[in-house]
Structures are given as structure tokens and as C-alpha cells.
Amino acid sequence: MIARGKDEDYLAHHPYPEDIFLVVEISDSTLIYDQTNKLELYAEAGISNYWIVDLNTRQLERYKEPYQNIQGKYNYLSKQISLANESVPIPGFEDMLLDLSRIFPMGDVVE
């Protein structure tokens, strides 16, 4: 998670959704759970940006714009897939790019 402020700001409580720039899950065997249960919980909490680092396919799933549908389920309006050879802006630090090849180096293949 990337949140504004300092560690000391959160001694008495976790960061509030408005303080959180990004939540990241690293997934291999938990991918389906992260794409369903956790995604819905983060959307319901109002987490603006949720990323899943999918180690199996070597790609990054980026979700943003949480919403609640007419059936009362929570999800994200936007899902974007980024590949291992791309760079992506970091929410809250848009002038900085994360080079995904540093997360998914060549030769590192999960089996």
C-alpha cells in the first residue's frame, strides 16, 4: 500500500481510503481470490487504485474508479492490463514511472 503521511500518522488506526494512493496484491495461487473477493472489498471501501501483480502471466492488472452496481455489488469501472515490458505511472506520483521489467525480469518464470 502507498498512503500519504508518515508511519506515525497510523499508529492508532489504518489509513482511511482518502489517504490511500494505491493498494497492490502480489498474486500467484491467490489470483482468483484477489480478482473477486479482495477487489470487491477494496471497491466497497472506496480504494481508488487497486493493482494485482499477476506472477503467472507476468502482467499487471490496474483497477480504478470504484462503484456500486444496481444489484449492490462493488467493482471498478476501469481495468487495464500492462505487460512486463511496459512502464506505468504510480498513482499519487504520476511524474514517476514504474518499469514493470523490474518486477518481471526476463528469465523469472513462475511454473
C-alpha positions as CSV (number, residue, x, y, z in Angstrom):
1,M,0.0,0.0,0.0
2,I,1.1,3.5,-0.7
3,A,-0.6,6.1,1.6
4,R,0.0,9.8,2.3
5,G,1.6,10.8,5.5
6,K,4.1,9.1,7.8
7,D,4.0,5.8,9.7
8,E,3.3,7.7,12.9
9,D,0.1,9.0,11.4
10,Y,-1.3,5.5,11.5
11,L,-0.4,4.2,15.0
12,A,-4.0,4.5,16.2
13,H,-5.8,3.4,13.0
14,H,-5.2,2.2,9.5
15,P,-5.2,4.8,6.7
16,Y,-8.6,6.0,5.5
17,P,-9.5,5.4,1.9
18,E,-8.9,9.0,1.0
19,D,-5.3,8.7,2.3
20,I,-4.5,5.7,0.2
21,F,-3.0,6.2,-3.3
22,L,-2.6,2.6,-4.1
23,V,-3.1,-1.0,-2.8
24,V,-1.1,-3.8,-4.5
25,E,-1.6,-7.5,-4.2
26,I,1.1,-9.9,-5.4
27,S,-0.7,-13.0,-6.8
28,D,0.1,-16.5,-8.0
29,S,-2.1,-19.1,-6.2
30,T,-4.4,-16.4,-4.8
31,L,-5.3,-14.7,-8.2
32,I,-9.0,-15.6,-8.4
33,Y,-9.5,-14.5,-4.7
34,D,-7.7,-11.2,-5.4
35,Q,-9.7,-10.6,-8.6
36,T,-13.0,-11.3,-6.8
37,N,-13.3,-11.1,-3.0
38,K,-10.5,-8.6,-2.4
39,L,-11.4,-6.5,-5.4
40,E,-15.0,-6.1,-4.2
41,L,-13.8,-5.3,-0.6
42,Y,-11.4,-2.6,-1.8
43,A,-14.0,-1.1,-4.2
44,E,-16.6,-1.1,-1.3
45,A,-14.0,0.7,0.9
46,G,-13.5,3.3,-1.8
47,I,-9.9,2.5,-2.6
48,S,-9.3,4.5,-5.8
49,N,-6.5,2.4,-7.2
50,Y,-6.0,-1.4,-6.8
51,W,-3.3,-3.3,-8.6
52,I,-2.8,-7.0,-9.0
53,V,0.7,-8.2,-9.9
54,D,-0.1,-11.5,-11.7
55,L,3.1,-13.6,-11.4
56,N,1.6,-16.4,-13.5
57,T,1.0,-14.3,-16.7
58,R,3.7,-11.7,-15.9
59,Q,1.3,-8.8,-16.2
60,L,-0.1,-6.1,-14.0
61,E,-3.9,-5.6,-13.6
62,R,-4.7,-2.0,-12.8
63,Y,-8.2,-1.1,-11.5
64,K,-9.6,2.3,-10.7
65,E,-12.8,4.2,-10.2
66,P,-14.7,2.0,-7.6
67,Y,-18.5,1.9,-8.0
68,Q,-21.6,0.1,-6.7
69,N,-23.9,-1.5,-9.3
70,I,-27.7,-1.7,-9.2
71,Q,-27.5,-5.1,-7.5
72,G,-25.4,-3.7,-4.7
73,K,-22.1,-5.3,-5.8
74,Y,-18.9,-3.3,-5.8
75,N,-16.4,-3.3,-8.6
76,Y,-14.2,-0.9,-10.6
77,L,-15.2,0.9,-13.8
78,S,-11.8,0.7,-15.3
79,K,-9.5,-2.3,-15.7
80,Q,-6.2,-2.0,-17.6
81,I,-3.7,-4.7,-18.3
82,S,0.0,-3.8,-18.5
83,L,2.7,-6.2,-19.8
84,A,6.1,-6.9,-18.4
85,N,7.9,-4.7,-21.0
86,E,5.8,-1.6,-20.1
87,S,6.1,1.3,-17.7
88,V,3.2,2.7,-15.7
89,P,2.6,5.8,-13.7
90,I,2.3,5.4,-9.9
91,P,-1.0,6.8,-8.5
92,G,-0.2,9.9,-6.4
93,F,3.2,10.1,-8.1
94,E,2.2,10.5,-11.7
95,D,5.6,12.0,-12.7
96,M,7.2,8.7,-11.7
97,L,7.0,5.6,-13.8
98,L,7.3,2.0,-12.6
99,D,9.3,-0.1,-15.1
100,L,7.5,-3.4,-14.9
101,S,10.5,-5.3,-16.3
102,R,12.0,-4.7,-12.8
103,I,9.0,-6.7,-11.3
104,F,9.0,-9.3,-14.1
105,P,12.7,-9.7,-15.0
106,M,13.5,-11.8,-18.1
107,G,14.1,-15.4,-17.1
108,D,11.9,-15.3,-14.0
109,V,9.0,-17.5,-15.0
110,V,6.6,-18.9,-12.4
111,E,5.7,-22.6,-13.0
